[in-house]
């Protein structure tokens, strides 16, 4: 297929694109830095403006978006997070309409933040939450409704915390934990729904290749409390984890963004299981041991 990809140079994209290239797909990468993208993926066509998108588009994988946990959320930052997802995706949908392309399949980025930051366990049938992250995810998903109406098969990738040693949350945590400075956040009872990067990529390829699958899919392999995750990572790096970061400290220094660290919920991948995908890493200890190696 000829696949249009946004966010391809990010943490997840850097793992996904080599697999797509190995499967002999033709890749068109929309990026803010074409030179860097060409260094990473010399076989891909790299474009920086939607006006430069031409020709057929068989599939779209829309992962664009600045890191939601990269900086504290003031109003300017919140707008940047929205623009990097929603405004960019709107430009994509408009351009596809201009060149009269209706992709057969769209993998639309989203996150488990869609359900809100706290509460009981949820599955794909549950409604969106009301906090900032939930509205961000819901609005991002809604952008591609014109493609649904035009006949595209759309899968919404409601992604949990993706574990990889070269990006995301785990990369930030590895050094302090290896130095024996790891510890729980707040009371440690907040839930964390996680998935190994290899499972994320394999699940995305599974959804891409099965024509009968559409709608929302929770990309999560399991859920543990922050305290349980702390103990598991400490075991993986063979270090103690006696530190404790008080909730008040995080709220003072991170503001609204602290809810990403202090709240969480179990997200159950009902639709993914029904689709026939078998998770590779179901044990957090196994996933962390694999990544730490």
C-alpha positions as CSV (number, residue, x, y, z in Angstrom):
1,X,0.0,0.0,0.0
2,X,1.0,3.6,-0.3
3,X,0.7,4.8,3.3
4,X,0.6,8.4,4.5
5,X,2.1,8.7,8.0
6,X,2.2,11.6,10.4
7,X,4.3,11.6,13.6
8,X,6.6,9.0,12.0
9,X,9.8,10.3,13.6
10,X,8.4,10.1,17.2
11,X,9.1,7.3,19.6
12,X,6.3,5.0,18.3
13,X,6.9,5.9,14.7
14,X,10.6,5.1,14.8
15,X,9.5,1.5,15.7
16,X,6.6,1.3,13.3
17,X,8.1,2.6,10.1
18,X,10.9,0.0,9.8
19,X,8.2,-2.8,10.0
20,X,6.1,-1.1,7.3
21,X,9.2,-0.8,5.1
22,X,10.0,-4.4,5.7
23,X,6.5,-5.3,4.4
24,X,7.3,-3.3,1.2
25,X,4.8,-0.6,1.7
26,X,5.4,2.8,0.0
27,X,5.7,5.4,2.7
28,X,4.8,9.2,2.6
29,X,5.9,10.9,5.8
30,X,4.5,14.2,6.7
31,X,7.0,15.9,9.0
32,X,8.2,19.3,10.4
33,X,11.8,18.4,9.7
34,X,12.2,16.6,6.4
35,X,16.0,16.5,6.6
36,X,15.9,14.6,9.9
37,X,13.1,12.3,8.5
38,X,15.2,11.5,5.4
39,X,18.1,10.5,7.6
40,X,16.0,8.2,9.6
41,X,14.0,6.8,6.7
42,X,15.8,7.3,3.4
43,X,13.3,5.1,1.5
44,X,10.3,7.3,2.5
45,X,9.0,10.3,0.6
46,X,9.1,13.2,3.1
47,X,6.9,16.3,2.8
48,X,6.5,19.4,5.1
49,X,3.4,20.9,3.5
50,X,0.0,19.3,2.8
51,X,0.1,21.0,-0.6
52,X,3.0,18.6,-1.5
53,X,0.8,15.6,-1.0
54,X,-0.1,14.1,-4.4
55,X,-1.1,10.7,-5.9
56,X,-3.0,7.8,-4.4
57,X,-3.3,7.3,-0.6
58,X,-4.3,3.7,0.3
59,X,-3.9,4.1,4.1
60,X,-3.3,6.8,6.7
61,X,-1.5,6.3,10.1
62,X,-2.1,9.6,12.0
63,X,0.2,9.7,15.0
64,X,1.2,13.4,15.0
65,X,1.2,15.4,18.2
66,X,3.6,17.0,20.6
67,X,4.4,15.0,23.8
68,X,1.6,15.6,26.3
69,X,4.0,15.1,29.2
70,X,6.9,17.0,27.8
71,X,6.1,20.4,29.5
72,X,3.7,21.7,32.1
73,X,0.3,22.8,30.8
74,X,-0.2,26.5,30.7
75,X,-2.8,27.8,28.3
76,X,-0.2,28.3,25.6
77,X,1.0,24.7,26.0
78,X,-2.6,23.4,25.9
79,X,-3.1,25.2,22.6
80,X,0.1,23.8,21.2
81,X,-1.0,20.3,22.1
82,X,-4.4,20.8,20.4
83,X,-2.8,22.4,17.3
84,X,-0.2,19.6,16.8
85,X,-3.0,17.0,16.8
86,X,-6.2,18.6,15.7
87,X,-5.2,21.5,13.4
88,X,-2.6,19.2,11.7
89,X,-5.2,16.5,11.2
90,X,-7.8,18.9,9.9
91,X,-5.2,20.0,7.3
92,X,-4.7,16.4,6.3
93,X,-8.4,15.7,5.9
94,X,-8.8,18.9,3.8
95,X,-5.9,17.9,1.5
96,X,-7.2,14.4,1.0
97,X,-10.5,15.9,0.0
98,X,-8.8,18.3,-2.5
99,X,-7.0,15.4,-4.2
100,X,-10.1,13.2,-4.0
101,X,-8.5,10.5,-2.0
102,X,-10.5,8.2,0.3
103,X,-8.0,5.9,2.1
104,X,-9.2,2.4,2.5
105,X,-8.1,2.4,6.1
106,X,-7.1,5.0,8.7
107,X,-5.3,4.3,11.9
108,X,-6.2,7.4,14.0
109,X,-4.0,8.2,17.0
110,X,-5.7,8.7,20.4
111,X,-5.0,7.7,24.0
112,X,-6.7,6.1,27.0
113,X,-6.9,9.6,28.4
114,X,-10.1,9.7,26.3
115,X,-11.9,8.1,29.3
116,X,-10.9,10.7,31.8
117,X,-8.1,10.5,34.4
118,X,-9.8,8.6,37.2
119,X,-12.6,6.2,38.0
120,X,-13.4,2.5,37.6
121,X,-12.1,0.2,34.9
122,X,-13.3,1.1,31.4
123,X,-13.5,-0.5,28.0
124,X,-14.2,0.8,24.5
125,X,-17.9,1.1,25.1
126,X,-17.5,3.7,27.8
127,X,-18.0,7.4,27.1
128,X,-15.4,10.1,27.0
129,X,-14.3,12.0,30.1
130,X,-14.5,15.7,30.7
131,X,-11.0,16.8,31.7
132,X,-8.5,18.4,29.3
133,X,-6.8,15.2,28.1
134,X,-10.2,13.5,27.5
135,X,-11.4,16.5,25.4
136,X,-8.2,16.5,23.5
137,X,-8.5,12.9,22.6
138,X,-12.2,13.1,21.7
139,X,-11.7,16.1,19.5
140,X,-8.7,14.5,17.8
141,X,-10.8,11.4,17.0
142,X,-13.6,13.5,15.7
143,X,-11.4,15.2,13.1
144,X,-11.4,12.2,10.8
145,X,-15.2,11.8,10.8
146,X,-15.3,13.1,7.2
147,X,-13.2,10.1,6.2
148,X,-15.6,7.8,7.9
149,X,-18.5,9.4,6.0
150,X,-16.6,9.0,2.8
151,X,-16.1,5.3,3.3
152,X,-12.8,4.8,5.0
153,X,-12.4,2.1,7.6
154,X,-11.2,3.9,10.7
155,X,-9.6,2.4,13.8
156,X,-9.1,4.7,16.8
157,X,-5.9,3.7,18.6
158,X,-6.6,4.6,22.3
159,X,-3.1,4.0,23.5
160,X,-2.0,3.3,27.0
161,X,1.5,4.0,28.4
162,X,3.9,2.6,25.8
163,X,7.0,1.0,27.3
164,X,10.2,1.2,25.4
165,X,13.8,1.9,26.4
166,X,14.4,4.5,23.8
167,X,11.4,6.8,24.4
168,X,8.3,7.6,26.4
169,X,7.9,7.3,30.2
170,X,10.3,4.4,30.7
171,X,13.2,6.1,29.1
172,X,12.8,9.0,31.6
173,X,12.6,6.6,34.5
174,X,15.4,4.3,33.8
175,X,18.3,6.5,34.9
176,X,17.0,7.5,38.3
177,X,15.9,3.9,39.0
178,X,19.3,2.6,38.0
179,X,20.8,5.1,40.4
180,X,18.6,3.9,43.2
181,X,16.5,7.1,43.2
182,X,13.2,5.6,42.0
183,X,10.0,5.7,44.1
184,X,6.3,5.9,44.0
185,X,4.4,9.1,43.1
186,X,1.8,10.4,45.5
187,X,0.0,7.5,47.3
188,X,1.0,5.1,44.6
189,X,-2.6,3.8,44.2
190,X,-3.2,5.4,40.8
191,X,-3.6,2.8,38.0
192,X,-1.3,2.6,35.0
193,X,-2.4,0.8,31.9
194,X,0.7,-0.2,29.9
195,X,1.7,-1.9,26.6
196,X,5.2,-3.0,25.3
197,X,6.3,-1.1,22.2
198,X,6.5,-4.4,20.3
199,X,2.9,-5.1,21.1
200,X,1.8,-1.7,20.0
201,X,3.5,-2.1,16.7
202,X,2.2,-5.6,16.2
203,X,-1.4,-4.6,17.2
204,X,-1.3,-1.6,14.8
205,X,-0.2,-3.9,11.9
206,X,-2.9,-6.4,12.9
207,X,-5.6,-3.6,12.6
208,X,-4.1,-2.3,9.4
209,X,-4.3,-5.7,7.7
210,X,-7.8,-6.9,8.7
211,X,-10.5,-5.4,6.6
212,X,-13.4,-6.1,9.0
213,X,-12.0,-4.2,11.9
214,X,-13.0,-0.6,12.7
215,X,-13.9,1.6,15.6
216,X,-12.1,2.2,18.9
217,X,-9.4,-0.2,20.2
218,X,-7.7,0.2,23.6
219,X,-4.0,-0.6,23.1
220,X,-3.2,-1.9,26.5
221,X,-1.7,-5.2,27.8
222,X,-2.4,-4.8,31.5
223,X,-2.8,-2.4,34.4
224,X,-1.0,-2.0,37.7
225,X,-0.8,0.6,40.4
226,X,2.0,3.1,40.4
227,X,3.4,1.4,43.5
228,X,3.3,-2.0,41.7
229,X,5.0,-0.5,38.7
230,X,7.7,1.1,40.9
231,X,8.5,-2.3,42.6
232,X,8.6,-4.1,39.2
233,X,11.0,-1.6,37.6
234,X,13.2,-1.7,40.7
235,X,13.3,-5.5,40.4
236,X,14.2,-5.2,36.8
237,X,17.2,-2.9,37.4
238,X,18.2,-4.7,40.7
239,X,18.0,-1.5,42.7
240,X,16.0,-0.4,45.7
241,X,13.2,2.1,45.2
242,X,12.7,3.8,48.6
243,X,12.0,7.4,47.3
244,X,8.6,9.0,47.5
245,X,7.5,12.1,45.6
246,X,4.6,13.8,47.4
247,X,1.5,14.7,45.4
248,X,1.7,18.3,46.7
249,X,5.2,18.6,45.2
250,X,4.0,17.4,41.8
251,X,1.0,19.7,41.8
252,X,3.1,22.8,42.7
253,X,5.7,22.2,40.0
254,X,3.6,20.6,37.2
255,X,0.2,22.2,37.8
256,X,-2.6,20.6,35.8
257,X,-0.2,18.2,34.1
258,X,0.3,16.5,37.5
259,X,-2.9,14.6,36.9
260,X,-1.1,12.4,34.3
261,X,1.1,11.1,37.2
262,X,-1.2,11.2,40.1
263,X,-4.4,9.8,38.5
264,X,-5.1,6.8,36.2
265,X,-7.5,4.0,35.6
266,X,-7.6,0.5,34.3
267,X,-8.4,0.3,30.6
268,X,-9.5,-3.1,29.3
269,X,-8.8,-3.9,25.6
270,X,-12.0,-5.8,24.9
271,X,-12.2,-5.0,21.2
272,X,-8.5,-5.8,20.6
273,X,-9.0,-9.3,22.2
274,X,-12.1,-9.9,20.2
275,X,-10.2,-9.0,17.0
276,X,-8.0,-12.0,17.4
277,X,-4.8,-10.2,18.4
278,X,-2.7,-12.1,21.0
279,X,-0.6,-9.9,23.3
280,X,3.1,-10.8,23.3
281,X,4.0,-9.3,26.7
282,X,1.2,-9.9,29.2
283,X,3.5,-9.8,32.3
284,X,4.9,-6.5,33.4
285,X,8.0,-8.2,34.8
286,X,8.7,-9.9,31.5
287,X,8.2,-6.7,29.6
288,X,10.5,-4.7,31.8
289,X,13.1,-7.4,31.9
290,X,13.1,-7.5,28.1
291,X,13.4,-3.8,27.8
292,X,16.1,-3.3,30.5
293,X,18.3,-5.9,28.8
